Amino acid sequence: MSTAVADVKDYRGRVHNLSSRIMTDWMTQLKQAAASGSPSAYLMISGNCVEILRCFDILPVFPEINALQLAIRKKSLPYIIKAEEIGYASDNCAYVKADIGFTLSGGVGKDGNIPVPSMIVCNFVGCNVYIKWFEHCAAMFNCPLVMIDVPFVREGDRPCPGDVAYVMSQLYDLIHQCEELTGRKFDIDKLREIMRHSARAEEGWTRCKDLCKRRPAPFDAYFDSINMMGPINALRGTREAADFFDAAVLEYEEMVQRGEGVLPEEKFRIVTEGPPPYPYYRNFRSLFETWGAVAVQSTYSTVGGTWEFGFRHDPDRPLESIAEQMLVHNLCNRTLTERYAQIRRYVEEWDADALVIHSIKSCRLFSAGQGDMREYFTKELGVLTLMVESDLEDPRYYAEAQMKNRIDAFFEALQYKRIRGAAHAAAAKG
């Protein structure tokens, strides 16, 4: 192994270790809260208002992250089956089933790793499955459910003033609920300080993604982004998350200056749509790395927020900017045409060779319309597009041999197109 390759491997380890350490600290807090009964709240990743909870020192708990952890540790299937045995449908969201099965198996509570929530905050953004999921959780735990209705974005990438006011009115109600739960008065100055941490983390995350415009890209904006989505999603609003991204930016900038990429040789640059299959995360990644393919952008990394397009939480407009982020500046509340525009910007601005769509069997939010998406990018824009299907949580839907054959055939075609194009260019010069 060359020195350059060794440095890349060490770098990937350092970044992963830093992310793992602060996420482990957060999970330790969850376990301590489970034992002590400290205030905690369930909420979802997409377009959330975690800064308000942090203002009252209410520990955020994300069932999605719990389900993700179960899948990547290959522990999800027994919990999925348990949920199906009590009536959850086979095509229901596998995140939901894994979380419900885990809860019914004693994973939540004093003897588990997750605290019983003091309240559940359901901010309906894009996925209506969350409403029933969080209603079921509220019934199981017999705790208050705060439902925040977030209108679907209707006017491009700018929030309607009436919608902002509507969401803000619900945020005031949430603040009142938090005051009653904790016995504390709302502190606007504390919220502003928390939002400064959020904005610094968002700025760092954006800078990291911008560096993937360079050749070679210093990290994989799909697979390596998983390590960064933990801090930006679960820990947003904390100094630890902001410091993490400051450190990550420095590391990536050093790699760019040295001309080092995440792989020994970057042969293809791709944009990805959809989450990865977490039970086979490493296997799936290796299918692309074998071809020297690096994701320079991904839609999945924006489920928590589309920070790279300029939005930052604003301490001078705290509740307004929280409402704006919930409405517009996250992937899941955007229309299909806005998602198309987002992917097109990725392909063009990050200079990608192809689009890869991973369609999720149990997630209608992500998979709906992806067939049309493939046709649009292939036929209308001439972007070579691969679509494969499995699941983000349920290992029963992952077929390794079939997946490998599809991916290999795609990159063979992409390689042939490149060779043919080079031959035509040489002939034209001759």
Secondary structure, DSSP 4 states (H G I P E B T S, - for coil): --HHHHHHHHHHHHHHHHHHHHHHHHHHHHHHHHHHT--EEE--STT--HHHHHHTTPEEE-HHHHHHHHHHTT-HHHHHHHHHHTT--TTS-HHHHHHHHHHHTT-BSTTSSBPPPSEEEEEE-S-THHHHHHHHHHHHHT--EEEEE-PPP-STTS--HHHHHHHHHHHHHHHHHHHHHH-----HHHHHHHHHHHHHHHHHHHHHHHHTTSSS-SS-TTTTHHHHHIIIIISTTSHHHHHHHHHHHHHHHHHHHHT--SSSS--EEEEEES---GGGHHHHHHHHHTTTEEEEEESGGGSS--GGGT----TTSHHHHHHHHHHTSSGGGS-HHHHHHHHHHHHHHTT-SEEEEEEETT-HHHHTTHHHHHHIIIIIS--EEEEEEE-SS-GGG--HHHHHHHHHHHHHHHHHHHHHHHHHHHHHH-
